[in-house]
């Protein structure tokens, strides 16, 4: 199973519902991530203001921040490799990066442990 990590810029919350107006992009991303986590996918998300240590400890992120500055955020990594910068993945990109179908985003299907009767471990 692939592992995704999203490194957010400094912000007060990741949901997009704080402040004077709702940020629909952040709300969409938060919803997609929560749904995929509930289905068993490994997705982590770190905010620069709340989790600065992970930005320092992750060599790849540390290097790109030193080279490009915080304007490069958000940064999405899959299995340790940067797959997108300066914006959040679209729903189609979530599917592409994680190797899942677009229908999977819309259904209640969960990934089961290998050894089940499902092909590829997905039911």
N, C-alpha and C positions, 0 to 999 in steps of 0.2 A: 504494500500500500504506500502511496506517495504521501509525503509530508509537506504541507504548505505553511509558510510563515509570512505574515504581513507585518511590515515595520511602518507604523503610522507616524506622521509628523506630530509635533506637540499640539495637543488639543485637550479640551476639558473632558470630553467623553467620546466614545467610539460609535455611539448609536445615532448621532445626528439629531437627537431630539432635545438637546440642551441649547440654551441661548435664546435669542429673540425669534428665530425662525428654524423650521425643520430643514435639515439637509437631506434631500431625498436620496442622494448617492450613498451617503454613509448609512442611512436607514436600510437601503437595499443590501449593501455589503454585510451589515450586521445580521440581517435576516438570513441571507444565503449562508453565511458562516455558521450561525446557530443551527440551521436546518441540516447542514452537512455534518456538523459535529454530532448532532443527535442521530445521524445515520451511521456513525462510526468512523468518519474520516478524521484524519489528524490535521487540524488546522490551528495554528497559534497566531495570536495577534498582539503586538506590543506597541505601546504609545511612548513616544520619546520623552514626554514630560513625566509619565508615571513609571516607566521602566528604563531609565537611561543606561543602567549597567549592561543590559543585553545588547545595546547598540555598541558599547565599548568592547564587550567580550566576543561578539561575533566578528571575526576577522574580515570577512567579506563586506559586511555592512560598515564596519569601521573604516575600511579602505575607501569605499565609494563615498562615504560622507566626508572624509578628509579631502578627497579629490574633487567632488562635485558640490559639496555643501548640502544643507538640509533641504534645498529646493528639489533634490532628487526624490524625496519622500512623497508619497508612500512607495515602498519597495516591496515587491512580492518575490519570495524565493520558493522554489520547489526542489526538494531533495538537495538543498545546499547551493543551488544555482539560481542566480537572478533571472527571472522570466519577464518582469515588467517593472518599470519605474515611472515616477511622476503621476501616476493615476492608479486607481483600483481596477482589478480585473472586471470585465463585463461578465454576465452570466455565461456566455459562450466560452470565454477564456477560462473561467473556473472549471468548466467541463473539460476543455482541452488540456489545461495544466494538470488536472487530477485524473485524467483518463476515464471520465464518466460520461454517460450520455446526457443530453439535454433533458430527456424525459425523466432522468433520475432526480433532477432538481425539483420536478413537479410532483413526484410520487412519494408515497410513504415507505418505499422500499429501503431496507437497511442492508449494509454489507455484513455478511456473516463470516465467521471464522472459516478458514480453509478446512476442508474436511466435510463440509456440508454437501448436500446433493446438488448444489448449484454450480453451474459452469463459471470458472474464474473467481469463485468466492462471492459472487453477487447474486442476490435473490430479488 
